[in-house]
Amino acid sequence: MTPRLSRPSGLFRSTRFLGFTALGLALTTTLGSAQNVQRRMGEPVPGLNQFQRDLFEAGKVLFADNLDVLDGLGPIMNDVSCGACHNIPVVGGWGTNSVTRFGKAATGSAPFDPLAALGGTLLQSQTIDPPCAEVVPPEADVVAQRITPICFGAGLLEAIPEGAIQQNELDQPGFGLNGVRRMFDPIEGGPAKASRFGWKGGPSTVLSFSIDASLMEMGMTSVFLPNEQAPNGDTALLALCDAVADPEDGPDAAGFTRIERITHFQAMLAAPPQTPRNGMTGQPIFASIGCADCHRPHYMTGPHAIGALSGRHIRPYSDFLIHDMGSGGDGIVDGPVSETQHMTRALWGLNMRTSLMHDGSASGGTFAQNIDMAINMHDGEAAASRIAYQALPLADQNAIAKFLRSLGQAEFDLVDEDHDVDEFDWFFCLQQFNGPFPAVAHTADDVGALCDLDQDGDFDLVEFGAFQRAFTGQ
């Protein structure tokens, strides 16, 4: 595994996903008619065949299922299942858990020390046996928190053509932007690709993400990473506390490993919805102050072994480049990524998040207040956009927050915002019903826009039928 930062090489690398050869190519579909309700967070991408849907559902069960010691849990870990951390608003989402990173800061000519011999940089905060419990070593003078990101749309991010991210690197219109790709060799093998996941970049495929997280967060070894993490680097303690033979993850009766199963689920998770889907007043303001120079909205996915992931227009709002965030960094060096650098996070799915930034420090307020805090924490290459934001009238700042809250907003989920469509939502949507010729059409910023599927300014029989389909799960 050789992560590295890279300038453009001129090579276009095709997408690849090991472990899916049995899936075949499903019929590629697109959103098509504006009368199709967007998939809600936690649902599968549209266009899967029955075999793929079965794999998705089986993977979802194992994603939420707790490991035990015989399954390979521990001896040190951060939790007992993927779903223990990724569970808001549904399985596969974000979570309130955070993990601890530590190291020794650079001094003089001495570079940052990850304290790898003492178990760094990731602290595994739980153990199956108290003698093996890890602690932050006293040598560490840098300690940082990282919150749990979402898995929604993970396979679609993997399917972004390599050339699109390379072009982002070549074309950086904002003042002072100098983002670079972090190239990552997939753990399962294959050519290096630009990172898609991780706060500082890292895995470029969903399978690599699953392999790495299974070991580092749950302690489960695999044929790809067969060696356990020793508690604070102490191999004697490891021998004392770990009695299960490695690799611990093996194939089931159908020939799939647990890691492959949870990868099926993550790879086929739908992208978070965006409602209203055509944007709001705050979106052009967001772009005008330079936020969209890094949080780039539009991509068309390339060929993928899962056909339903191919040829999709997606809006993740990231350039997938490593940028210097100045004082917004976390002090941790991760391979070629410095103390002050982070990868631009995809913003889709922000709706209902209660904590923002890598450490969750933008929290404790309303959504708009948390957004305000997060933007004001942007520094380094993002400083110009922060200053431009601070100069905006309050109404424009609020419009940006309202737009960002639409990222993850489900259609027809009008008042309770529970990512479900039920009788309560119908009661409020019905008040928007005004037939085909409304006296006053609502705008994209009005609450009625959440019920306006075709974005024509009203709630009519088109939306009535769509609401029925959303309500019944069709």
N, C-alpha and C positions, 0 to 999 in steps of 0.2 A: 504494500500500500504506500504510494508515493504522492502525497498531496503537494501541490506547488502552485505558485502564482505564475501566470503566463501572459505575455503580450500576444497579439494576434499572430498566428502561424500561417494563415492563409488556407488552412485545411478545414474542410467541412466533414465532420464525423457523423455518421448515421447513428440514430438511436438504436439501442440494443437492450433487451431485457431477458437475462438468463432465467430459466425456470418456468417460462411460459410457452415453450414449444408445444406442449400438449393442448394449449388453448386453441391454436389455430387463429385464423384471421376472422373476426366477426365483421358483419356488415357495418361499414362506417356510416353513421348518421349524423346529421347536424340538427340544430334547433329547429330550422325550417320555419314553420308557421309561427307567427307571433302569438297564436292562441295556445301554445304549449306552455304549461306552468313550469317554471324553473325547478330543478331538483333542490330539495332542502338539504341543509348540512346533515351528513350522516347517511344519505341515500346513495345508491350506486349510480354511476354514469348511465345515461340512456344509451340504448343500442347494444346491450350485452345479450349474448345468446343464453339459453337455459343453462348450459354447462358452466358458463362464466358466472351467472347469477348464483348457482349453487356453490361455486368456489368462494364468491364474495360472502355469502351467508355463513359458510363453514369457517372462513377466516375471521369473520366478525365475532363468532363465538369464542374462538381461541384468543383473539385480541383482548377480550374482556375476562377470560378465564385465568384464575390465579394459579401460578406455578406452585408446585411443592418441591421438596428437596430431591425426591426421586426424579422429577422432571428436569432437574438441573438448576433449581433456584439457589443463589448464593455461591460460595459462602458469604460474600459481601454483595450488596445490591442497594438500589434506591427505592425499589418497590417490588411487588409480587406479580404484577401483570402490566401490560401496555395500557389497558383501560383504567388502571388505578391512577394514572397521571393524565391520560388523554380522555376526558369524559364530559366536557362542557361545550355546548349544550347537550351533546349526545356522545356516544362512543366514537372515538376518532378525533375528538375536538381538543381544545386546550385544557388546562387544569390550573388549580391553585398551588400545586406543588412546585417547588423550585429545587434545583440542585446546586451544590457548592463547588466552585473551582478555586484552586489555590496555587501559589507559587512564590518564588522569591524574586523581588524586583531587581531590575538591572541597576548596577552601581558602577560608576567609573567605566572601566573597560570590560567589566564582567557583564555578560548579557543576562537576560531573564532566565531564571532557572526553573524549569517545570517541576523539579523535585520528583522526577520519575522514579528514582530509587526508593522514595518514601510514599509511593502510591499516587503521585500527582499526574495530571492536574485535577482529576475528578475525584471528589470524595464520595465514596459509597456509604451512605448514612445509616444503613440497616445491615443486619447480619443474621444468619441462622443459628449462630453460636456466640454468646457474649465474649469469649476470649478473643474472637477475631474482629471485634468491632474496630472500625477505622476512626481516626481523629485527624483534625487538621494539625499537621506537625508544627512544633514551635518555630521551626526554621522559616515557615511561611509568613511573609509580611504583606502578601496580596491575597485577599479573599474576595471572591465575587459570586453573585447569585445569577442563575439563569432560570427563567420561567419556561413552562411547557408550551411549545407551539402547537398549531393544529396539524392534522394529517390530511384534511380535506383537499381533494384535487391533487394529491401527491403524484399519481401516475401521469396526469396531464402536465405537470411541471417537468417530469422526466421526459415527456414527449416533445418539449420545446426544442426545435432544431438547434444544434450546436452553433450553426452559422448566425442565428438570431442573437445569441448572447455575445458572440464575437463581434457582431455589428454594433451592439450596445457599447462595447469597449472602444470601437473605432469612432463612434459618433456620440460625443458627449457635449451637448450644446451649452450646458450651464457653465457659468463663470467658476473657475477653480476646480472643476470636477476632474478627477484622475482615477476613476475606478478601473480595476483590473479583474480578470477572471482568476478564480482559484481552480486550477486543474486538479482533478482527483481520479486516480486509478481505481475503478470499481473493485471492491474486495473480492467479488466473485469472478473477476477476470474481465478482460476486454480493454479497449483503448481508453485513454484518459478523456474525461469530459469535464465541462465546467460545473462547479458545485451548484446544486439546486436547494440544498437543505442545510440547516445549521445556522446558528447565530454568527459564526465566523466562517461560514462556508464549510465544506466537508463533503459528505456523500453526494454523489451525482446520480445515483439510481435508488429506487425504492428498496430494492433488495439489499444494497449496501447499508442503507439506513437501518433496515431490520436486523441485519447481522450484527452491526456495531451496537445498536441499542440493546439487543438481547444479551450481549455479553456485559456491556458497561453498566446498564441500568438494572438488569435482573440476574446477571451472573451465569447465563446459560451459554455454554460453549457449543461450537459447531465445527463442521469440517473446514470452514473458512477461517475461523478464529478459535483454535482448539485449546488454547492455554488460558487458565483461570487468572483473574487478577488477584495477586497476593495482598492481604491486608497490610496497608502501609508498606508494601514491598517486602514483607516478611514471609519468605517461602516456607519457613518452619511452621508458622501459624497456618499457612495454607494447607500443608500436609495434615495438620491436626484437625482442621475443621471441614475438609472436603473429602468425602469418601466415595463420591459418584465418579465412575470412569468417564473420561473425556474421549471424544466429543459427546456431549450429553443430548444434543438434538439429532434424532434419527428419523427415518421415514416411517409413516404410518401405513395402514393396510392398503391405502390407495397410492402409496409411493411418494407422498408429499411430507416434507419435514414441517415442524411447527413454524419455523422461520419462513418457509415458503407460504404456508397458510396465512400468516398474518400479513405477508407481503401482498397476497392476492387481495385481501380486504382493503389495504391502504391504496394499492394501485388503482382500484376500481371505484374509489370514493369520488363522488361528484364534486365539481367545483362549487364553492359557496355561491348562492344567488346574489344578485344585485338588484334591488328594487327601490325606485323605478329603474328599469334596466337601461334606459337611454340617458341616465345621468340627471343631475340636479344643478341648481344655480351655483353651488359651491364647487363643482368640478372644474369649470374653466378658471375660477379664481385659484384653486389648488394648482392648476397648471401654470397660471400667469406668474406665480411667485417662485417657480422653479421646482416645486415638489415632484412634479411628474417627470423631471429630467432623470431622477433616480427611480422613483416609484412609477415605472412605465406600465401603462395599462394593457396594451394589446399585443397578443401573440396568436399565431396560427400553428397548431401542433403539427408535427411531421409524422412520418410513418412509425407505427408502433406494433409490436406483436399482438397487442390487444386492439383489434380494429376499431373499437368504439372510442379509443383515445386518439385516433388519427384524424387529421383534418378538422380539428375543433378550434373555433375562435374562443379564446379564454382571456380573462382580464385579471391577472394576479397582482398588478401594481408593484413590480420590482424589475430592476435591470439585472439582478443576480450577479452583481459585481461587488468587489471588496472596496470599501471607501474608508478614508481616514475621518473619524468622527471627533477628533480632538478630545476635549474633556468628556465627551459622551462615550468614550471607550471604557473597558472594564479592567484594564491593567494586566490581562492575561494574554500571553503569546500562544498561538495555536499554529504550529508548523510555520508556514511563511507569513501568517497574519499577525500583525504587531499588536501591542498593548492598546492602541487607540483605534484599531480598525474593526469594522464589522461588515458583514454582507447585508445588502439592502433586503429587509424583510418584505415578503409579499403581504400586502394589506388586505387581500380578500378575506372575508370572514371576521372583520373587526366588530361587527354588530354584537352588542351585549358584553364585550370584553370589559372587565373591571380593573385590569392592570395592563399597562403598556410599557414599552422599552424592554431591553434584554433582561433586566433584573426586576421588572414589575414596579419600578419606583414611581412611575406616573400612575398613581392610584389614589383612592380615597375620596374622589369627588364624583360629580356627575360625568357622563360620557364626554360632554363638551369640555368640562374642566380637565379631565384626564388627557384629552387630545391636546389641549392648550399646554399642559405641563410637558407632554412628550415632545411637542414641537419646540418648546423653549429649551429642551435638553439637547437639541441637535446642535452640533458644533463642527469644527473642522471644515470639510468640504460642504457641509450643509449649513454653514453659518449664514451665507448670503440669503438663503431661503428663509431661515429663521428671522433674520432682520427684516426681510420684506413682509413676512407674516406679522411681525410686531407693529409694522407701520400701517396695517390694514385697519379700516373702521371695524368696530366690534361686530356690526351686522355681517360683514364679510367673513370675519373669523368664525362666527356662529354658522354661517352657511357652509364653510369648509367642514366643520364638525358634523353638521347634518348630512352632508354628502358622504363623509367617511362612515357614518352610522348606517348608511344604505348598503354597505359592503357586507353581505351576509344576511340582509333583511329578506325574509320570505314573503312572497306575494300572498295577499289576503290575511296575513298575520297582523291585524290592524292595531290592536290595543295592548294585548297582554304580552306580545313578543316572546312567545314560548316555543317558536319554531314548529308550531302545529296549527292546523286549520280545523276549527271546531265551531260549535253553536255560538260561542261567545263572539268569535270573529264574524260570523254571519250576521249577528244582530247589528254590528256596527257597519259592516259592508252594505247591508240592506238600506241603511240610511243614505248611502251614496247612489242608490239606484235611481236613475232619472231618464231612462229610455234613450233612444237614439238621437234626440234633439234637445240637449240640455240648454236651459236658459243661460247659464254661466258655466263654462267649462273650467275644471280645476287645472292647476298647473302641476309640474313635477314636484314642486315643493309642498303641495297641499297633502293632507293626510289621505285624501281620496285617491292619490296616485298609487297607494299600496294595493288598491282594488282594481286598478286600471291596467289590465293585462296587455292590451294592444296599444297603450300610450296615446289614445286619441282624445283624452280629456274628459271621458265620461265612464260610467259604470252601466253597461247595457246587457243585452242578451248574450253577447260574446263572453263577458265576464261571468254572467250568471251560470252558463254551462261550464266554464273553466273552474269556478268555485266548487261546483258539484263534483267535478273530477278530483280536485285537490282534497275535498272533504272526505271522499270515499276511498282515497288512495289510488285512484286510477290515473 
